[in-house]
Amino acid sequence: MLKIGAYAYDRIMSGVEEAGLTSWRRDLLTSLAGEVIEIGAGTGSNLSLYPADVKGLVLSEPDAHMRSRLSKAVASRRKAISQQGGSTTIDVIDAPCEQLPFPEGTFDAAVVTLVLCSVRDPILALKEIYRVLKPGGRLVYLEHVAALDRPRRLRWQQLVEPVWKRMAGNCHLTRVTEDSIVSSGFQIVELERASMRKAPPIVRPTIRGVAFRP
């Protein structure tokens, strides 16, 4: 992503976050515990929402401009945790989601929020996430997806996608992410569909929920 895009990202998303996206994030993260990895952590939108039961948090962000802003947010969060007497450790790494530098079965949970739209190969990325999760580990997801139930909107997504990808860091509008999650070996146990309010119509269809590594 261009530097100006990383700088403006939080401002661009502020209305969407206030309209319900932050609440969705909080609901998904509130029950996490143990060792957690977040893929494509961006500028750190989830950072303050992780509960104290998360003892170790790894934030993977391969984009240098996003990672720079993320590192500043992490420094602030570490200070807040220390002042509150918490013990959560937070590390930022530069690693593509298709090649995570951890042994198999390292983490209790993995988090992906608005990131699988932009990875090069979502199934390869999800298989790598599957690998680093412990058996029984959770994948928490929140993604915008193809508008399969709205043919006119889906057509607009298909028409706009070639240009959108170039402008928005390889973000795809027509991915059927729930199918990719299942194809990667996960078992989906929670899936909710909703419209992401205040977002452009072509990115409003979302899915969110929980899947397990068997």
N, C-alpha and C positions, 0 to 999 in steps of 0.2 A: 504494500500500500504506500502511496505517496505520503511524504511527511505532513503535508497540509491535511490529508485525509485523516491521519492518525490524530493530529491536533484538534480537528473539528469533530471527531467521531462522537464524543460525549455530548457536545452541544447539539448535534444533529439528532441524537437519540433521546434527548432529555424529555421531550413531550411523550414519546412512546413509553419510556420508563415510568413516567408519572401516571400514564393512562392504564397501567396494569402490569407492564413487563417486570418491573422490580418485584411486585407482589408474587408473580409466577416464579421468579428466581428464588425468592425467600422460601416459598412453600416446598420447592424441590430440594433445597439444600438443608432444610432445618433438621432432618433426621440423620444426616451423615455423621460418621464417626471414624476414628482410627486414621489410617493413612490414605490420603486422597490425592488424585492427580486431576488437574483441569487442563483440558486440551484447548489451545487457542484462546488463552485467557484475555487477550486484547489489552484494554487499558485498565482492567481490574474491576469490571462492573459487579462481579460476584463477591469480591474480596471481603467486604464488611458483613456479608450475609452468612458466612460459614459459622457454625456453632462451635462452642468451646470444646465439644467432644472430638473435634477434628484435631488430632495431635501433630500430624505432619501434613503439610500442604505443598505440593509441587505444582507450579504454574508454568506450563509450556507455552512459549510464544515465539515462533520463528521470525516474525516480522520485526525488523530492527527498530522501526519508528514506534510501533505499538509497544515493543518491549521496553523502550526508553521511558515511556509514560507509565507503563506497568511497574517498573522498578521504583519510580518515585512514589506510586501509590502503596507499594509493599513496604517501603521504608516508613511511611506514615502509619500503616497498619501495625507493623511490628512495635512501634512506639506505643500505640494505643493498647495493644495486648499486654505489653510490659507494665503499663500504668494500671491496668485492670487486674494485674496479678495472674494473667493467663500464661499458658506454656506452649501454645501452638507454634511450631516452627514453620517458616515459609521460605521456599526456595524458588527462584526464577531460572528457567533453563531455556536455551536456544536449541530446539530440537523439532524436526518435522514429525508430525503425528504418525507418519508411516514408518518411522524408525526411532522408537523411544529407547533411551539408554538405560534400561532397567531389566533385571532378570524377570523371568516368568513368575507370576503370582506375587508381585510386590505390593499391590494396593488393594485396599478394601472397597474403594469406590472410584469411579471416574466420572467427570463432568464434561459435557459438551453443550454449550449454549450458543446458538447462532454461529456455528463454525463448520459443520459438515456440508453446508452449502458451498463452501469455498475450497475445500481440500481437493487435491488432484484426483484422488481415487477413494471415494468414501468407503467402499468395502475393504480395501487394503488398510485404510486408517482404522476402521472398526475392528478388523482382525488383530491389529497391533494393540489396540486398547484391550481387547479380549485377552491377549497374551499376558499383559502386565497385571491383569486383575487376578486376585485369588479366586479359586473355585467358590461360587456363591457370591462373588463380588458384584456390586451394583454399577450399572451405567445409568446415570441421570442425564436426561436429554431435553432440550428445548430448541426446536429448529423450525424455520419457515420452509414450506414445501410447496409442491405443485398443487394447484387448485383443481383437483380431479373431479370435485363435485360442482364446479362452476365452469362449464365449457367455454363461455365467453372470456372469463378471466384467464383461464388456462391458455387460450389462444393468444391473448395479449402477453402473457408470460413467455410464450414460445417466440413471439415476434420480437420482444424487447431483449431477450436473454443475450444474444450475441454482443450487443453494445453494452448492456449492463455488466457483463463479466469483465469487460475491459476497464470500465469505470470504477467498479466496486471490488477490486481485488479477487477476481475469479469467482465471485458469488454467482451461483446458479439459481434460477428461479423455478426450475421444473423437476427437481429431484424428488423421488418418492422415498424418503429417508427411512420410513418404517420398514420397507422391504429390504433395504440395505442392512438395517440392524439385525433383522431375522436371518438374512443370508450370511451374515458374519458369525453366526452361531449363538447369538443371544436369544433369550426367551423374554419377550415383552410381557410384563405383568401389569403395567399401567400405561394407558395411552388416552390422552384427551386432546380433542381438536378444538381450536378456538381461533377467532380473528384477532390479530394484533392491532389494537386500536391506535389511531393516529399515525400508523405506518402507511406508506404508499400502498394502494390496493394490490399491486402485483406481489408484495411481500407479506400481506396480511395472513394468509392461511398458515397456521402453525400446528405442530404436534408437540406434546410434552408428556413426560412420564418417566417410568423406570423399567429397565430390563436387567436381567441377571445373567451372569456367566454360570451355566449349569455346573 
